[in-house]
């Protein structure tokens, strides 16, 4: 049950930005799951979406929460190896998310960015930090996606 350690892995982007008491990666995954419950389109399999939300960052228990400023040259291979070690029964879910091979995986990727943008707004409302870079990053991924409305 090593994967429960995800509760203790802080979101590195928030740490780097100076956020006091930033969320854990597990809290982020939970946030995505709640957004999925609220926003999942009728044509998608909600149960499958929730599974993807819950496992998409699981390898970070071993590899850590890497940011674009880190060396990510072996990130994909490292994360897959970590997933195989932590929960081989969920590797197919991880591969689906990473490969963006289903509409559910694409939707979950959108939720990943939406959750980040919403969390940035929470942190900006409670501090004087400028976290617009996180919101802009989400906009680049989501474009004019209906989730931003």
Order of alpha helices (4+ residues) and beta strands (2+ residues): alpha-alpha-alpha-alpha-alpha-alpha-alpha-alpha
